[in-house]
Amino acid sequence: MGRQAYQDAMRQRLRDLSLQVASIRSRLAASPHDGLRQELAEQLSWLEHRRDLVREKLDALGDEPDGTWLDLKAEIEDAWDTLVQDFEERVSSLA
């Protein structure tokens, strides 16, 4: 997969994750459980921060020379995999 195709695919993944987070946030307002609502809000904020870091790395990918962009891609993949795993383990189980 070329650089541009990879960036496009990752941007779509980031949008999908953002939609999931927004959906959970909208359901938070209706939750009668203050403790759960607070915990979820904190987890979502932490995950959004990490999502933004992945997005920054993805944006920097376009500036990488042809010979080294694959190294940054590997960093992005690692960060993304960890982010998705944490989302599934920490947030999906609480939502």
PEHU-V722775 format. One record per residue. N is the residue number from 1. RES is the residue in three letters. PHI is phi in whole degrees, -180 to 180 (none if undefined). Layout:
BEGIN
n;res;phi
N;RES;PHI
N;RES;PHI
END
This chain:
BEGIN
n;res;phi
1;MET;none
2;GLY;-73
3;ARG;-59
4;GLN;-65
5;ALA;-63
6;TYR;-64
7;GLN;-60
8;ASP;-62
9;ALA;-65
10;MET;-68
11;ARG;-62
12;GLN;-66
13;ARG;-61
14;LEU;-64
15;ARG;-63
16;ASP;-61
17;LEU;-63
18;SER;-61
19;LEU;-66
20;GLN;-64
21;VAL;-64
22;ALA;-62
23;SER;-63
24;ILE;-66
25;ARG;-59
26;SER;-67
27;ARG;-75
28;LEU;-60
29;ALA;-60
30;ALA;-90
31;SER;-76
32;PRO;-82
33;HIS;-96
34;ASP;-61
35;GLY;-64
36;LEU;-65
37;ARG;-61
38;GLN;-65
39;GLU;-62
40;LEU;-63
41;ALA;-61
42;GLU;-66
43;GLN;-62
44;LEU;-64
45;SER;-62
46;TRP;-64
47;LEU;-67
48;GLU;-64
49;HIS;-62
50;ARG;-66
51;ARG;-61
52;ASP;-65
53;LEU;-65
54;VAL;-63
55;ARG;-62
56;GLU;-63
57;LYS;-64
58;LEU;-63
59;ASP;-64
60;ALA;-71
61;LEU;-60
62;GLY;-66
63;ASP;-93
64;GLU;-75
65;PRO;-63
66;ASP;-55
67;GLY;-78
68;THR;-121
69;TRP;-67
70;LEU;-67
71;ASP;-66
72;LEU;-67
73;LYS;-59
74;ALA;-63
75;GLU;-62
76;ILE;-63
77;GLU;-60
78;ASP;-63
79;ALA;-63
80;TRP;-65
81;ASP;-60
82;THR;-66
83;LEU;-61
84;VAL;-64
85;GLN;-62
86;ASP;-64
87;PHE;-60
88;GLU;-66
89;GLU;-78
90;ARG;-95
91;VAL;-102
92;SER;-58
93;SER;-71
94;LEU;-90
95;ALA;-74
END
